[in-house]
Amino acid sequence: MTNTLVSIIIPCYNQAQYLAEALESVLNQTHQVWECIIVNDGSPDNTEEVAMEWCKKDTRITYLKKANAGLSAARNSGIAIAQAEFILPLDADDKLGYNYISLALKEFELDSTIKVVYCKALKFGEEEGLLSLVPYSLYNLSRNNMIFPSAMYRKKDWKRVGGYEVDMIYGWEDWEFWIAVLKDGGNVKRIDEVCFYYRIKLVSMLKSINEEKGKYLIDYMSVKHADFFVKNYGSFIAMDRNIQVLNRDFEIKLKSEKFIIDVFCKKFFGFSIFGKYK
């Protein structure tokens, strides 16, 4: 797939200070057949100025300006005009490893059943180290997201599911998108190399998700993808019954003097009367 075009979509809102680093990582790709679409989501900073400078440097970089409508809408706007079969989103404050695109395309070439390719990732900025994510499975995906936004997929799958959900206004739009793309089948491949760099900031969209916002997002996904969650997480009735059983078991244990002593020993002395404490 050395001549395969890849569309890199960079939504940008108040991240002009990081945009040059993201674009530099695009230019440094070993796979050079790409287009990069910067989407200015009504940003009040100097995103346009920075973007236009880079458009002059490389004709493969284009610029789209739109009224502010959120991350999902910004990604959708860029993907809608993308020319390539393969899409790679990139947030304006993150960076790609130099060989990410070439390795991802190789995986698609080796296995036609693959829908999504991602990789190992390193944190940088306010935190450093490997980004710790559980292995992919539909079961694990029903509990949490382990695929960061910068994973490669086909534009036809974006069309099939209707794009990123614009009603996911507070975040987790990538989690909902992966569920929509993968719940009816298809394989996922994680490249066993670090090819992506995820910036950690003191203030971010994800960190601003409080209990109320989180409840809204979970409720929204639970309704939209009820079939997926019931299949992989269990029906809500079954879950409620399991909780009732656990509560009854715990109430019985609390009435047991032996159980109370064991909890006390674990808490304050680090051992269990039922065996070695782990």
ZIWOJO-V951595 format. One record per residue. N is the residue number from 1. SS is DSSP state (hx for helix, st for strand, lp for the rest). OMEGA is omega in radians with two decimals (* if undefined). Layout:
((N SS OMEGA) (N SS OMEGA))
This chain:
((1 lp -3.08) (2 lp -3.13) (3 lp -3.11) (4 lp 3.11) (5 lp 3.07) (6 st 3.10) (7 st 3.11) (8 st -3.05) (9 st -3.11) (10 st 3.01) (11 st -3.07) (12 st 3.03) (13 lp -3.13) (14 lp 3.14) (15 lp -3.12) (16 hx -3.11) (17 hx -3.13) (18 hx -2.96) (19 hx -3.12) (20 hx 3.12) (21 hx 3.12) (22 hx -3.12) (23 hx 3.08) (24 hx 3.13) (25 hx 3.06) (26 hx -3.14) (27 hx -3.08) (28 lp -3.12) (29 lp 3.05) (30 lp 3.04) (31 lp -2.99) (32 lp 3.14) (33 lp -3.08) (34 st 2.89) (35 st -3.13) (36 st -3.11) (37 st 3.07) (38 st -3.14) (39 st 3.09) (40 st -3.08) (41 st 3.13) (42 lp -3.06) (43 lp -3.12) (44 lp -3.13) (45 lp -3.07) (46 lp 3.11) (47 hx -3.10) (48 hx -3.14) (49 hx 3.14) (50 hx -3.12) (51 hx -3.10) (52 hx 3.07) (53 hx -3.13) (54 hx 3.07) (55 hx 3.10) (56 hx -3.13) (57 hx -3.03) (58 lp -3.08) (59 lp 3.08) (60 lp 3.12) (61 st 3.09) (62 st -3.01) (63 st 3.10) (64 st 3.12) (65 st -3.13) (66 st 3.06) (67 lp -3.11) (68 lp 3.13) (69 lp 3.10) (70 lp -3.03) (71 hx -3.10) (72 hx -3.14) (73 hx 3.13) (74 hx 3.09) (75 hx -3.12) (76 hx -3.13) (77 hx 3.12) (78 hx -3.11) (79 hx -3.12) (80 hx -3.13) (81 lp -3.14) (82 lp -3.08) (83 lp -2.98) (84 lp 3.03) (85 lp -3.06) (86 st -3.11) (87 st 3.04) (88 st 3.07) (89 st 3.07) (90 lp 3.08) (91 lp -2.98) (92 lp -3.13) (93 lp 3.13) (94 lp -3.11) (95 st 3.06) (96 st 2.95) (97 lp -2.98) (98 lp -3.07) (99 lp -3.06) (100 hx -3.07) (101 hx -3.10) (102 hx 3.13) (103 hx 3.14) (104 hx 3.12) (105 hx 3.11) (106 hx 3.13) (107 hx 3.09) (108 hx -3.14) (109 hx -3.10) (110 hx -3.05) (111 lp -3.09) (112 lp -3.14) (113 lp -3.12) (114 st 3.09) (115 st -3.06) (116 st 3.05) (117 st 3.03) (118 st -3.00) (119 st 2.95) (120 st -3.08) (121 st 3.07) (122 st 3.02) (123 st 3.00) (124 st -3.06) (125 st -3.12) (126 lp 3.07) (127 lp 3.08) (128 lp 3.12) (129 st -3.13) (130 st 3.06) (131 lp -3.05) (132 lp -3.12) (133 lp 3.11) (134 lp 3.11) (135 lp 3.12) (136 lp 2.88) (137 lp 3.09) (138 hx 3.10) (139 hx 3.13) (140 hx -3.14) (141 hx 3.11) (142 lp -3.12) (143 lp -3.14) (144 lp -3.13) (145 lp 3.09) (146 lp 3.13) (147 lp -3.14) (148 lp -3.04) (149 lp -3.07) (150 lp 3.00) (151 lp -3.09) (152 st 3.12) (153 st -3.13) (154 st 3.14) (155 hx -3.13) (156 hx 3.09) (157 hx 3.04) (158 hx 3.10) (159 hx -3.06) (160 hx -3.07) (161 hx 3.11) (162 lp 3.08) (163 lp 3.09) (164 lp -3.06) (165 lp -3.08) (166 lp 3.11) (167 lp 3.04) (168 lp -2.91) (169 lp -3.07) (170 lp -3.09) (171 lp -3.14) (172 lp -3.14) (173 hx 3.10) (174 hx 3.09) (175 hx 3.13) (176 hx -3.13) (177 hx 3.14) (178 hx 3.08) (179 hx -3.13) (180 hx -3.10) (181 hx -2.92) (182 hx -2.99) (183 lp 3.14) (184 lp 3.08) (185 lp -3.08) (186 lp -3.10) (187 st 3.10) (188 st 3.12) (189 st 3.00) (190 st 3.09) (191 st -3.06) (192 st 3.08) (193 st 3.05) (194 st -3.12) (195 st -3.09) (196 st -3.09) (197 st -2.99) (198 st -3.08) (199 st 3.05) (200 st 3.14) (201 lp 3.12) (202 lp 3.12) (203 lp 3.13) (204 lp 3.13) (205 lp -3.11) (206 hx -3.11) (207 hx -3.12) (208 hx -3.14) (209 lp 3.12) (210 lp -3.08) (211 hx -3.11) (212 hx 3.13) (213 hx 3.12) (214 hx 3.12) (215 hx 3.11) (216 hx -3.10) (217 hx 3.13) (218 hx 3.12) (219 hx -3.12) (220 hx -3.14) (221 hx -3.13) (222 hx 3.10) (223 hx -3.08) (224 hx -3.08) (225 lp -3.13) (226 hx -3.14) (227 hx -3.14) (228 hx -3.09) (229 hx 3.10) (230 hx -3.11) (231 hx -3.02) (232 hx -3.08) (233 hx -3.11) (234 lp 3.13) (235 lp -3.12) (236 hx 3.10) (237 hx 3.14) (238 hx 3.11) (239 hx 3.13) (240 hx 3.11) (241 hx 3.12) (242 hx 3.12) (243 hx 3.12) (244 hx 3.12) (245 hx 3.13) (246 hx 3.12) (247 hx 3.11) (248 hx 3.12) (249 hx -3.12) (250 hx 3.10) (251 hx 3.10) (252 hx -3.13) (253 hx -3.13) (254 hx 3.10) (255 lp -3.13) (256 lp 3.13) (257 hx -3.12) (258 hx -3.14) (259 hx -3.13) (260 hx 3.13) (261 hx -3.11) (262 hx 3.10) (263 hx -3.14) (264 hx -3.12) (265 hx 3.11) (266 hx -3.06) (267 hx -2.97) (268 hx -3.08) (269 hx 3.04) (270 lp 3.08) (271 lp -3.13) (272 st 3.09) (273 lp 3.11) (274 lp -3.12) (275 st -3.10) (276 lp 3.14) (277 lp 3.13) (278 lp *))
